[in-house]
Amino acid sequence: MLSGARFTAKRLVGAALVLLVLSVALYSLFYLLPGDPARLACGERCDPSQVAQVRERLGLDEPVHAQYAHFLQGLFTGRDYSAGTSVRHCAAPCLGLSHQNDQPVSTLIVEGFPATLSLAVGAMTLCLLLGVGTGLLSALRRGGITERVLTVLTLAGTGTPVFLLGLLLLMVVCAYLRWLPFPSYVPLAEDPEQWAWNMLLPWLTLGLFESAKYARLTRASTLEVLAEDHIRTFRAYGVGERAVVARHALRGALPPVIALGALDLGTMLGGAMITESLFGLPGLGRLLIGSVRDVDLPVVVGVVLVIGTAVVVANAVADVLHALADRRVLPS
């Protein structure tokens, strides 16, 4: 128990240090590159006096280390921005103000996060159900026609680009068969039924694409566990095949799947930009693409930092879940 708590504490401390390094790297990358953020925020038609006012309002006239200190302060306690004769407060966690519409970056991220979270959680659920089920069935039917068919399908899924799979689903399901209308995002709180129907194709697109690797991983892990000595011992003592698979083989094969699933959930939060763009979802992917196009640096930094945080936290959670599922990972 103590070793598990120590292991978890080390992973959390490591994740915090990685996030600190990530924030420094992002701030340096976007704010120390050639170019004037104040000029980008003000626009090409601004004269030098207007650019100077914008630079002062955004705090860009201070030394770099002071700017970064204020950036960290905004994350934890909020910060104030000069707005002419008044002061505008940005509540924590403050990631800055958008150069395009002067809105807090955190507000823009909160508005786009539900669509991205809906896509990631739904696709991951579908991915695990299909991937683990297919991989387990393929392992139990090893050498038969079922395994050959499933192997071909998983290889095809691995090699099919996600945008091509999404276009095929749109053409077949929406245009040809007309089973579903073309997706149009509806918030969950507004209409749960329409939310689910409109998210079904994005879930299928991302879930089918990702499930192939889980099927291959589950199959390999299950076959490895089924070949171990203790499984042969259970069979020799007359334990039924269903009990051997459900209680022992599957339990031993799941730790790497659990670890990969926790990691992929964090990756999906930032890596589903193609799917979001394809189906017109108002998520973080579309926000990031638009901000890069408009050179809206605070929004780009904020979205990338949120995505990086999700990936780092998912890595830490994956390590902890893997350790809980397989005690051999814990230090002695």
GICORZI-V87331 format. One record per helix or strand of 2 or more residues. SS is the DSSP state (H for helix, E for strand). FROM is the first residue (numbers start at 1). TO is the last residue. If there is no record, write none. Layout:
ss: {SS,SS}
from: {FROM,FROM}
to: {TO,TO}
This chain:
ss: {H,H,H,H,E,E,H,H,H,H,H,H,H,H,H,H}
from: {2,37,48,64,79,86,105,145,162,192,229,241,273,284,297,327}
to: {31,42,57,76,83,90,140,159,176,226,236,271,279,294,325,329}
